[in-house]
């Protein structure tokens, strides 16, 4: 079995946080919604990155972070 990439791992982590928060009712609905949305987004990006080249996205993220942190 192939090893999961970091996008999928963090997506699953956010979905587990949502499920635990949903069962125990410890988290507010807003935080649960963010966990679900972020989790699914990261999972879909991880699935996409397994079959496509995502180096352009990585370069774009680095360029944006460098612009933001240099000011």
Chimera marker file (.cmm) of the C-alpha trace (Angstrom):
<marker_set name="trace">
<marker id="1" x="0.000" y="0.000" z="0.000" r="1" g="1" b="0" radius="0.5"/>
<marker id="2" x="1.215" y="3.470" z="-0.867" r="1" g="1" b="0" radius="0.5"/>
<marker id="3" x="2.094" y="5.837" z="1.938" r="1" g="1" b="0" radius="0.5"/>
<marker id="4" x="-0.316" y="8.763" z="2.320" r="1" g="1" b="0" radius="0.5"/>
<marker id="5" x="1.051" y="12.234" z="1.681" r="1" g="1" b="0" radius="0.5"/>
<marker id="6" x="0.971" y="15.055" z="4.223" r="1" g="1" b="0" radius="0.5"/>
<marker id="7" x="-2.094" y="16.721" z="2.700" r="1" g="1" b="0" radius="0.5"/>
<marker id="8" x="-4.183" y="13.605" z="3.224" r="1" g="1" b="0" radius="0.5"/>
<marker id="9" x="-2.765" y="13.027" z="6.715" r="1" g="1" b="0" radius="0.5"/>
<marker id="10" x="-3.648" y="16.538" z="7.892" r="1" g="1" b="0" radius="0.5"/>
<marker id="11" x="-7.041" y="16.328" z="6.187" r="1" g="1" b="0" radius="0.5"/>
<marker id="12" x="-7.815" y="13.141" z="8.075" r="1" g="1" b="0" radius="0.5"/>
<marker id="13" x="-6.613" y="14.755" z="11.291" r="1" g="1" b="0" radius="0.5"/>
<marker id="14" x="-9.016" y="17.683" z="10.860" r="1" g="1" b="0" radius="0.5"/>
<marker id="15" x="-11.886" y="15.303" z="10.085" r="1" g="1" b="0" radius="0.5"/>
<marker id="16" x="-11.076" y="13.253" z="13.210" r="1" g="1" b="0" radius="0.5"/>
<marker id="17" x="-11.109" y="16.459" z="15.279" r="1" g="1" b="0" radius="0.5"/>
<marker id="18" x="-14.531" y="17.233" z="13.810" r="1" g="1" b="0" radius="0.5"/>
<marker id="19" x="-15.867" y="13.758" z="14.591" r="1" g="1" b="0" radius="0.5"/>
<marker id="20" x="-14.604" y="13.842" z="18.170" r="1" g="1" b="0" radius="0.5"/>
<marker id="21" x="-15.959" y="17.353" z="18.648" r="1" g="1" b="0" radius="0.5"/>
<marker id="22" x="-19.278" y="16.345" z="17.167" r="1" g="1" b="0" radius="0.5"/>
<marker id="23" x="-19.656" y="13.323" z="19.471" r="1" g="1" b="0" radius="0.5"/>
<marker id="24" x="-18.611" y="15.124" z="22.643" r="1" g="1" b="0" radius="0.5"/>
<marker id="25" x="-20.161" y="18.498" z="21.750" r="1" g="1" b="0" radius="0.5"/>
<marker id="26" x="-17.065" y="20.349" z="23.009" r="1" g="1" b="0" radius="0.5"/>
<marker id="27" x="-16.441" y="22.498" z="19.934" r="1" g="1" b="0" radius="0.5"/>
<marker id="28" x="-18.660" y="25.307" z="18.679" r="1" g="1" b="0" radius="0.5"/>
<marker id="29" x="-20.394" y="24.808" z="15.336" r="1" g="1" b="0" radius="0.5"/>
<marker id="30" x="-18.151" y="27.369" z="13.612" r="1" g="1" b="0" radius="0.5"/>
<marker id="31" x="-14.976" y="25.496" z="14.551" r="1" g="1" b="0" radius="0.5"/>
<marker id="32" x="-16.556" y="22.189" z="13.494" r="1" g="1" b="0" radius="0.5"/>
<marker id="33" x="-17.409" y="23.688" z="10.112" r="1" g="1" b="0" radius="0.5"/>
<marker id="34" x="-13.861" y="24.946" z="9.637" r="1" g="1" b="0" radius="0.5"/>
<marker id="35" x="-12.479" y="21.500" z="10.535" r="1" g="1" b="0" radius="0.5"/>
<marker id="36" x="-14.758" y="19.754" z="8.039" r="1" g="1" b="0" radius="0.5"/>
<marker id="37" x="-14.065" y="22.218" z="5.224" r="1" g="1" b="0" radius="0.5"/>
<marker id="38" x="-10.326" y="22.291" z="5.773" r="1" g="1" b="0" radius="0.5"/>
<marker id="39" x="-10.198" y="18.514" z="6.152" r="1" g="1" b="0" radius="0.5"/>
<marker id="40" x="-12.032" y="17.806" z="2.893" r="1" g="1" b="0" radius="0.5"/>
<marker id="41" x="-10.033" y="20.455" z="1.043" r="1" g="1" b="0" radius="0.5"/>
<marker id="42" x="-6.730" y="18.965" z="2.181" r="1" g="1" b="0" radius="0.5"/>
<marker id="43" x="-7.867" y="15.443" z="1.306" r="1" g="1" b="0" radius="0.5"/>
<marker id="44" x="-8.875" y="16.522" z="-2.201" r="1" g="1" b="0" radius="0.5"/>
<marker id="45" x="-5.585" y="18.383" z="-2.711" r="1" g="1" b="0" radius="0.5"/>
<marker id="46" x="-3.730" y="15.253" z="-1.532" r="1" g="1" b="0" radius="0.5"/>
<marker id="47" x="-5.615" y="13.042" z="-3.965" r="1" g="1" b="0" radius="0.5"/>
<marker id="48" x="-4.944" y="15.502" z="-6.786" r="1" g="1" b="0" radius="0.5"/>
<marker id="49" x="-1.249" y="15.737" z="-5.923" r="1" g="1" b="0" radius="0.5"/>
<marker id="50" x="-0.776" y="11.976" z="-6.220" r="1" g="1" b="0" radius="0.5"/>
<marker id="51" x="-1.563" y="12.028" z="-9.943" r="1" g="1" b="0" radius="0.5"/>
<marker id="52" x="-0.544" y="15.556" z="-10.987" r="1" g="1" b="0" radius="0.5"/>
<marker id="53" x="2.469" y="17.817" z="-10.583" r="1" g="1" b="0" radius="0.5"/>
<marker id="54" x="1.820" y="20.337" z="-7.832" r="1" g="1" b="0" radius="0.5"/>
<marker id="55" x="5.260" y="21.945" z="-7.763" r="1" g="1" b="0" radius="0.5"/>
<marker id="56" x="3.770" y="25.128" z="-9.242" r="1" g="1" b="0" radius="0.5"/>
<marker id="57" x="1.458" y="25.427" z="-6.235" r="1" g="1" b="0" radius="0.5"/>
<marker id="58" x="4.408" y="25.005" z="-3.866" r="1" g="1" b="0" radius="0.5"/>
<marker id="59" x="6.414" y="27.680" z="-5.658" r="1" g="1" b="0" radius="0.5"/>
<marker id="60" x="3.421" y="30.025" z="-5.594" r="1" g="1" b="0" radius="0.5"/>
<marker id="61" x="2.918" y="29.474" z="-1.843" r="1" g="1" b="0" radius="0.5"/>
<marker id="62" x="6.603" y="30.194" z="-1.164" r="1" g="1" b="0" radius="0.5"/>
<marker id="63" x="6.507" y="33.346" z="-3.277" r="1" g="1" b="0" radius="0.5"/>
<marker id="64" x="3.383" y="34.653" z="-1.507" r="1" g="1" b="0" radius="0.5"/>
<marker id="65" x="4.797" y="33.867" z="1.945" r="1" g="1" b="0" radius="0.5"/>
<marker id="66" x="8.080" y="35.585" z="1.101" r="1" g="1" b="0" radius="0.5"/>
<marker id="67" x="6.178" y="38.684" z="-0.035" r="1" g="1" b="0" radius="0.5"/>
<marker id="68" x="4.066" y="38.712" z="3.126" r="1" g="1" b="0" radius="0.5"/>
<marker id="69" x="6.945" y="38.120" z="5.535" r="1" g="1" b="0" radius="0.5"/>
<marker id="70" x="9.370" y="40.547" z="3.895" r="1" g="1" b="0" radius="0.5"/>
<marker id="71" x="7.188" y="43.587" z="4.689" r="1" g="1" b="0" radius="0.5"/>
<link id1="1" id2="2" r="1" g="1" b="0" radius="0.2"/>
<link id1="2" id2="3" r="1" g="1" b="0" radius="0.2"/>
<link id1="3" id2="4" r="1" g="1" b="0" radius="0.2"/>
<link id1="4" id2="5" r="1" g="1" b="0" radius="0.2"/>
<link id1="5" id2="6" r="1" g="1" b="0" radius="0.2"/>
<link id1="6" id2="7" r="1" g="1" b="0" radius="0.2"/>
<link id1="7" id2="8" r="1" g="1" b="0" radius="0.2"/>
<link id1="8" id2="9" r="1" g="1" b="0" radius="0.2"/>
<link id1="9" id2="10" r="1" g="1" b="0" radius="0.2"/>
<link id1="10" id2="11" r="1" g="1" b="0" radius="0.2"/>
<link id1="11" id2="12" r="1" g="1" b="0" radius="0.2"/>
<link id1="12" id2="13" r="1" g="1" b="0" radius="0.2"/>
<link id1="13" id2="14" r="1" g="1" b="0" radius="0.2"/>
<link id1="14" id2="15" r="1" g="1" b="0" radius="0.2"/>
<link id1="15" id2="16" r="1" g="1" b="0" radius="0.2"/>
<link id1="16" id2="17" r="1" g="1" b="0" radius="0.2"/>
<link id1="17" id2="18" r="1" g="1" b="0" radius="0.2"/>
<link id1="18" id2="19" r="1" g="1" b="0" radius="0.2"/>
<link id1="19" id2="20" r="1" g="1" b="0" radius="0.2"/>
<link id1="20" id2="21" r="1" g="1" b="0" radius="0.2"/>
<link id1="21" id2="22" r="1" g="1" b="0" radius="0.2"/>
<link id1="22" id2="23" r="1" g="1" b="0" radius="0.2"/>
<link id1="23" id2="24" r="1" g="1" b="0" radius="0.2"/>
<link id1="24" id2="25" r="1" g="1" b="0" radius="0.2"/>
<link id1="25" id2="26" r="1" g="1" b="0" radius="0.2"/>
<link id1="26" id2="27" r="1" g="1" b="0" radius="0.2"/>
<link id1="27" id2="28" r="1" g="1" b="0" radius="0.2"/>
<link id1="28" id2="29" r="1" g="1" b="0" radius="0.2"/>
<link id1="29" id2="30" r="1" g="1" b="0" radius="0.2"/>
<link id1="30" id2="31" r="1" g="1" b="0" radius="0.2"/>
<link id1="31" id2="32" r="1" g="1" b="0" radius="0.2"/>
<link id1="32" id2="33" r="1" g="1" b="0" radius="0.2"/>
<link id1="33" id2="34" r="1" g="1" b="0" radius="0.2"/>
<link id1="34" id2="35" r="1" g="1" b="0" radius="0.2"/>
<link id1="35" id2="36" r="1" g="1" b="0" radius="0.2"/>
<link id1="36" id2="37" r="1" g="1" b="0" radius="0.2"/>
<link id1="37" id2="38" r="1" g="1" b="0" radius="0.2"/>
<link id1="38" id2="39" r="1" g="1" b="0" radius="0.2"/>
<link id1="39" id2="40" r="1" g="1" b="0" radius="0.2"/>
<link id1="40" id2="41" r="1" g="1" b="0" radius="0.2"/>
<link id1="41" id2="42" r="1" g="1" b="0" radius="0.2"/>
<link id1="42" id2="43" r="1" g="1" b="0" radius="0.2"/>
<link id1="43" id2="44" r="1" g="1" b="0" radius="0.2"/>
<link id1="44" id2="45" r="1" g="1" b="0" radius="0.2"/>
<link id1="45" id2="46" r="1" g="1" b="0" radius="0.2"/>
<link id1="46" id2="47" r="1" g="1" b="0" radius="0.2"/>
<link id1="47" id2="48" r="1" g="1" b="0" radius="0.2"/>
<link id1="48" id2="49" r="1" g="1" b="0" radius="0.2"/>
<link id1="49" id2="50" r="1" g="1" b="0" radius="0.2"/>
<link id1="50" id2="51" r="1" g="1" b="0" radius="0.2"/>
<link id1="51" id2="52" r="1" g="1" b="0" radius="0.2"/>
<link id1="52" id2="53" r="1" g="1" b="0" radius="0.2"/>
<link id1="53" id2="54" r="1" g="1" b="0" radius="0.2"/>
<link id1="54" id2="55" r="1" g="1" b="0" radius="0.2"/>
<link id1="55" id2="56" r="1" g="1" b="0" radius="0.2"/>
<link id1="56" id2="57" r="1" g="1" b="0" radius="0.2"/>
<link id1="57" id2="58" r="1" g="1" b="0" radius="0.2"/>
<link id1="58" id2="59" r="1" g="1" b="0" radius="0.2"/>
<link id1="59" id2="60" r="1" g="1" b="0" radius="0.2"/>
<link id1="60" id2="61" r="1" g="1" b="0" radius="0.2"/>
<link id1="61" id2="62" r="1" g="1" b="0" radius="0.2"/>
<link id1="62" id2="63" r="1" g="1" b="0" radius="0.2"/>
<link id1="63" id2="64" r="1" g="1" b="0" radius="0.2"/>
<link id1="64" id2="65" r="1" g="1" b="0" radius="0.2"/>
<link id1="65" id2="66" r="1" g="1" b="0" radius="0.2"/>
<link id1="66" id2="67" r="1" g="1" b="0" radius="0.2"/>
<link id1="67" id2="68" r="1" g="1" b="0" radius="0.2"/>
<link id1="68" id2="69" r="1" g="1" b="0" radius="0.2"/>
<link id1="69" id2="70" r="1" g="1" b="0" radius="0.2"/>
<link id1="70" id2="71" r="1" g="1" b="0" radius="0.2"/>
</marker_set>
